[in-house]
Structures are given as C-alpha cells and as structure tokens.
Amino acid sequence: VDDNALKNLGAVGIIRLGGGNIQVVFGTYSDMIREEIVKLTRKEILQIPFYSPVQGHMVPLKEVPDPVFSAGIVGNGVAFIPDRGEVVSPVVGTVMIVYPSKHAIGIRTKEGLEVLLHVGIDTSRLEGKYFETFVKEGDEVVPGQMLIRFQIDKVKQHSKSLATPMVITNSDKVKSWSFAPFKAVKKGQASVFSVTLKEKENFVSPGGTHV
C-alpha cells in the first residue's frame, strides 16, 4: 500500500488492522467517495444470468464429442444432453441467425454477448429434417421462449451425439464465469451459469457469428 499516494488523494489517516486489512480515513468526504465508488462499480460490473435451454443434464463443454466445441474454439460455455426435443431461449436478446438446417440459433443479448445454441453434433448434415424453428432473424426473445422443436429419437439415431452446446462466441468480452453444479436441469431453469462482463465502455459487439 502506497501511503503517500493515499494521502495525496486526501486521506487523513491510514490504519493497519492486521490480516492484510487496512482502513483509510477520508473524514467528511467519505460518504461522497463511497457514492462515487458505488456508481463506478455498478457501471463496470455487469452480470448476465443464463437459463437452461433444455430439459436434461448439464455437462462441461470439454465432454462434447467434437473438438471444435470441446476445445473452446467456437467459444466458452456449457453443454446439455437433452431429454426432450425442445429448446428455449436462455437469455433476453435478439435472434441474430437461424441456420437453414434449423439445428442452431444465434442470439445477441442487449449487452452485446453473442450466444450460440447448437442442437446435437454433426446435425447440420440432416439439412433441417426432424427440426422445426419458431423464431426468425430479428425476433426479440426472452428466457423460456420456444426456439426449436426436434424429433429427439430421430436426431439421436442420425447424428453423432445429442450433446447441445450453449456457448458465448465473443467470450473475450467476459471477465469471469460462474457455473452451477453439472447435474439434471429443467427447461428454463434459472442461472445454470452466469458471466460478469468487462467494463461497459470497452464492450463493442462485432456483427455475426459462425459455426
């Protein structure tokens, strides 16, 4: 701790409390300083919760049987093994893209996070067979809103895996990640994971995402 720097900022006293804790006394200005700190904290720390897009089991992304996802090449996040053929929105946002094969949807949150939901592995080659979508590009969505229905038995039979990644493709905008236990989840279950964003002023979202 630089005592001289604190004094130059207006500190009238510095008390070392032990255990790595100190108290800095700013006198009558302390309430004003506290308010400014709270304002800065609220501006710079943005936490976004994610809801479960399916009913099934949440698993670490590294368990997805596809190196593009498991190695985090597309982005960081989690994956799910669905029990039912329904996918709902995990966030509040705008649909960026609905893939022609209907197996994947991209959503941009109001904070600029770009979220990719990808049903199954090697499902693009099904060319939309067994899938039905309920949104189009430009639609506003909220958590729990239906995005995709699919014939789960058919997709399981004709694809490599039912593993369904949910990743943030512009993960460089995320400051920290918090994951719930990897276990059974319900469709629309709140806060299966959350992220804390970097400073708002540095948050510029590029257009588009890809698989």
C-alpha positions as CSV (number, residue, x, y, z in Angstrom):
1,V,0.0,0.0,0.0
2,D,1.4,3.4,-1.0
3,D,0.7,5.6,2.0
4,N,1.9,8.8,0.2
5,A,-0.4,8.2,-2.8
6,L,-3.4,7.7,-0.5
7,K,-2.5,10.9,1.4
8,N,-2.3,12.8,-1.9
9,L,-5.8,11.6,-2.7
10,G,-7.0,13.3,0.5
11,A,-6.7,10.5,3.2
12,V,-6.3,11.9,6.7
13,G,-5.3,8.6,8.2
14,I,-4.3,5.1,7.4
15,I,-4.9,2.3,9.9
16,R,-3.4,-1.2,9.5
17,L,-5.9,-3.7,11.0
18,G,-3.8,-6.8,10.5
19,G,-4.5,-9.8,8.3
20,G,-4.0,-7.8,5.2
21,N,-6.7,-5.3,6.0
22,I,-6.3,-1.6,6.2
23,Q,-8.7,1.3,7.0
24,V,-8.3,4.5,5.0
25,V,-9.9,7.6,6.7
26,F,-11.1,10.4,4.4
27,G,-13.0,12.3,7.0
28,T,-16.1,14.3,5.9
29,Y,-15.6,13.3,2.3
30,S,-16.0,9.6,2.9
31,D,-19.8,9.5,2.1
32,M,-19.2,11.3,-1.2
33,I,-16.4,9.0,-2.1
34,R,-18.5,5.9,-1.2
35,E,-21.2,7.1,-3.5
36,E,-18.8,7.5,-6.4
37,I,-17.3,4.1,-5.8
38,V,-20.8,2.5,-5.9
39,K,-21.6,4.3,-9.1
40,L,-18.3,3.1,-10.7
41,T,-18.9,-0.5,-9.5
42,R,-22.4,-0.5,-11.0
43,K,-21.2,0.7,-14.3
44,E,-18.2,-1.6,-14.7
45,I,-19.6,-4.9,-13.3
46,L,-22.4,-6.3,-15.4
47,Q,-23.5,-9.8,-14.6
48,I,-25.6,-11.8,-17.0
49,P,-27.5,-15.0,-15.9
50,F,-28.2,-17.8,-18.3
51,Y,-31.2,-20.1,-18.2
52,S,-31.3,-23.7,-19.2
53,P,-32.3,-24.1,-22.8
54,V,-33.4,-27.7,-22.5
55,Q,-34.6,-30.3,-20.0
56,G,-31.8,-32.8,-19.5
57,H,-28.4,-32.9,-17.9
58,M,-25.8,-30.1,-18.0
59,V,-22.2,-31.2,-18.7
60,P,-18.9,-29.4,-19.1
61,L,-18.1,-28.2,-22.6
62,K,-15.0,-30.4,-22.7
63,E,-17.2,-33.5,-22.7
64,V,-18.8,-32.6,-26.1
65,P,-17.6,-35.2,-28.7
66,D,-16.4,-32.5,-31.1
67,P,-13.0,-30.8,-30.8
68,V,-14.3,-27.5,-32.2
69,F,-16.6,-27.2,-29.2
70,S,-14.7,-29.1,-26.5
71,A,-11.5,-27.1,-27.1
72,G,-13.4,-23.8,-26.9
73,I,-12.7,-22.8,-30.5
74,V,-16.2,-21.6,-31.1
75,G,-16.4,-20.0,-27.6
76,N,-16.7,-20.9,-23.9
77,G,-19.9,-22.1,-22.2
78,V,-21.5,-25.4,-21.3
79,A,-23.4,-28.2,-23.0
80,F,-26.5,-30.2,-22.3
81,I,-27.8,-33.7,-23.0
82,P,-31.5,-33.2,-23.7
83,D,-34.3,-35.5,-22.5
84,R,-36.9,-33.8,-24.7
85,G,-36.8,-32.3,-28.2
86,E,-37.4,-28.7,-27.1
87,V,-35.0,-25.8,-27.0
88,V,-35.9,-22.5,-25.4
89,S,-34.1,-19.2,-25.2
90,P,-31.6,-18.9,-22.3
91,V,-31.4,-15.1,-22.4
92,V,-33.2,-11.9,-23.2
93,G,-32.0,-10.9,-26.7
94,T,-32.4,-10.6,-30.4
95,V,-32.2,-13.6,-32.8
96,M,-29.1,-13.0,-35.0
97,I,-29.3,-16.0,-37.1
98,V,-31.4,-19.2,-37.7
99,Y,-29.3,-21.7,-39.6
100,P,-31.0,-23.1,-42.7
101,S,-30.6,-26.6,-41.3
102,K,-32.6,-25.4,-38.2
103,H,-30.2,-27.1,-35.8
104,A,-28.6,-23.9,-34.5
105,I,-29.6,-20.4,-33.5
106,G,-27.6,-17.4,-32.6
107,I,-28.8,-14.7,-30.1
108,R,-27.3,-11.4,-29.2
109,T,-28.1,-10.1,-25.7
110,K,-28.7,-6.3,-25.1
111,E,-25.2,-6.2,-23.5
112,G,-23.7,-7.5,-26.8
113,L,-23.0,-11.1,-25.9
114,E,-23.4,-13.4,-28.8
115,V,-24.8,-16.8,-27.8
116,L,-24.9,-19.9,-30.0
117,L,-27.2,-22.8,-29.3
118,H,-26.2,-25.9,-31.3
119,V,-28.5,-29.0,-31.1
120,G,-26.5,-32.2,-31.4
121,I,-23.2,-32.9,-33.1
122,D,-23.0,-33.4,-36.9
123,T,-26.6,-32.4,-37.2
124,S,-26.1,-29.8,-40.0
125,R,-26.0,-32.7,-42.5
126,L,-29.6,-33.5,-41.6
127,E,-30.5,-30.4,-43.6
128,G,-33.4,-29.5,-41.3
129,K,-35.0,-32.9,-41.3
130,Y,-36.5,-33.6,-37.9
131,F,-36.3,-29.9,-36.8
132,E,-38.8,-27.1,-36.5
133,T,-38.0,-23.5,-35.6
134,F,-40.3,-21.0,-34.0
135,V,-38.4,-17.7,-34.5
136,K,-36.7,-15.8,-37.3
137,E,-33.8,-13.4,-37.5
138,G,-34.6,-10.1,-35.8
139,D,-37.1,-11.5,-33.4
140,E,-36.9,-10.4,-29.7
141,V,-36.8,-13.4,-27.3
142,V,-37.0,-13.9,-23.5
143,P,-35.9,-16.8,-21.3
144,G,-38.1,-19.8,-21.7
145,Q,-39.4,-18.8,-25.1
146,M,-39.6,-21.7,-27.6
147,L,-36.9,-21.7,-30.3
148,I,-36.7,-25.2,-31.7
149,R,-38.5,-28.5,-31.5
150,F,-36.9,-31.6,-32.8
151,Q,-37.6,-35.3,-33.0
152,I,-35.2,-36.4,-30.4
153,D,-35.2,-40.1,-31.2
154,K,-34.5,-39.5,-34.9
155,V,-31.8,-36.9,-34.2
156,K,-30.1,-39.3,-31.8
157,Q,-30.3,-42.1,-34.4
158,H,-28.9,-40.0,-37.3
159,S,-26.3,-37.8,-35.5
160,K,-23.0,-38.3,-33.7
161,S,-24.4,-37.1,-30.3
162,L,-27.3,-35.3,-28.8
163,A,-24.9,-33.0,-26.9
164,T,-26.1,-29.5,-27.2
165,P,-23.5,-26.8,-26.6
166,M,-24.5,-23.3,-25.4
167,V,-21.5,-21.0,-25.9
168,I,-20.7,-17.3,-26.0
169,T,-18.9,-16.8,-29.3
170,N,-17.4,-13.5,-28.3
171,S,-16.0,-14.8,-25.0
172,D,-13.3,-12.1,-25.0
173,K,-16.0,-9.8,-23.6
174,V,-16.4,-11.9,-20.4
175,K,-14.4,-11.0,-17.3
176,S,-15.4,-14.0,-15.2
177,W,-17.6,-17.2,-15.3
178,S,-19.7,-18.9,-12.6
179,F,-21.2,-22.3,-13.3
180,A,-23.9,-24.2,-11.4
181,P,-23.3,-27.9,-10.5
182,F,-23.2,-30.1,-13.5
183,K,-26.4,-32.1,-13.0
184,A,-30.0,-32.6,-14.1
185,V,-31.7,-29.3,-15.2
186,K,-35.3,-28.3,-16.2
187,K,-36.2,-26.4,-19.3
188,G,-36.0,-22.7,-18.4
189,Q,-34.2,-23.3,-15.1
190,A,-32.6,-20.0,-13.9
191,S,-28.9,-19.4,-13.6
192,V,-27.3,-22.6,-14.8
193,F,-24.4,-20.3,-15.3
194,S,-23.6,-16.6,-15.2
195,V,-20.9,-14.3,-16.5
196,T,-19.5,-11.0,-15.4
197,L,-18.7,-8.6,-18.2
198,K,-15.7,-6.4,-18.7
199,E,-16.0,-2.7,-18.4
200,K,-19.0,-1.4,-20.4
201,E,-17.0,1.3,-22.2
202,N,-14.8,-1.4,-23.7
203,F,-17.7,-3.6,-24.8
204,V,-18.2,-3.4,-28.6
205,S,-20.0,-6.3,-30.2
206,P,-18.9,-7.4,-33.7
207,G,-21.5,-8.4,-36.1
208,G,-22.3,-12.0,-36.8
209,T,-21.2,-15.4,-35.6
210,H,-20.4,-18.7,-37.3
211,V,-20.2,-22.4,-36.8
